[in-house]
Structure formats: structure tokens, C-alpha cells
Amino acid sequence: MRLIIAILLPFLVFFTIGRPFQGLLCLLLQITLIGWIPAAIWAVYALSQYNTDKKIAAMRGEDR
């Protein structure tokens, strides 16, 4: 579900993964039509990093 949000509303993904400052920067980038593609790519990349970090933390037994 977050992947669909990352493509349609990139800035919103950053708020769902706990990065509000990056979400605001992404919103500024997304405001321009040309900036929408880089914003979506950035959101998908950040989401994949977030998922990887969660998997690593689960393997180590850390609670986040």
C-alpha cells in the first residue's frame, strides 16, 4: 500500500515512515510537475531503505 502512495503522493510516504522534514522537502519538489518523477523515485527509495532497516532490526532483535 505504501508503494502505491509513494508513486501517487510521494511526500505522504515520508510522514508515514517518521521523516516529516524530508516529507516537506519532497512536497516542495513535488509541487512542480517536472519534480514529480524525482520525488516519486526518492519516496520509493526511502521506503525500500525503511523496510530494509526494519528487517535488519528484527534480525538483531531490536525493538523500534
N, C-alpha and C positions, 0 to 999 in steps of 0.2 A: 504494500500500500504506500509506503514511504517513497518507493521508487517512482510511482506514478506522480506523487506530489512533487518530487524532485524535478520532474520534467515539466509539469504544468505550472507549478508555483514554487520555483526554486528557493526563494527566500524563506518560505514556511518550513522547509526541512531543517534549517539551522535552528529554528526555535524549538522544534520537536526533539532535537538531539542535544539541547542545552547550550547552544552557542548563539546567544542573542546579538552580540556585537557583529559577528560575521553575517548574521541574518539581515541586519540593517545595511551592511555594505553590499550584500547581494541584492537587496531591494533597490539600492541606488543604481547598481549595474543593470538590473532587470527593467528599470523604467524605460530605458532606450530599447527600441526594437532590435537593434544590432547587438545589444548586450545580453539579450535573452539567451542566445545559444551558449556563450561562455558561462553565464550564470547557471544554466541547467547542467553543463558539464561539471562545473565546480561543485554543485549540490550533489550530483551523483557520486563524484569522487569523495567528498566529505562523508557521505552516507556509507560508502564502502569502507572507509577508514574507521568510522564509528563501529560498524559491525565487526570488523577485524579486531578492534580494541576490546569489544565485549567478549569475543571468543577467547582471546588471549587471557583476559581477566578470569574467565570461567575456568580455563585450564589451570591457572595458578591457584584457584580457589579464593580469589579476591571478590569482595562484595562491592558493587558500585551502585 
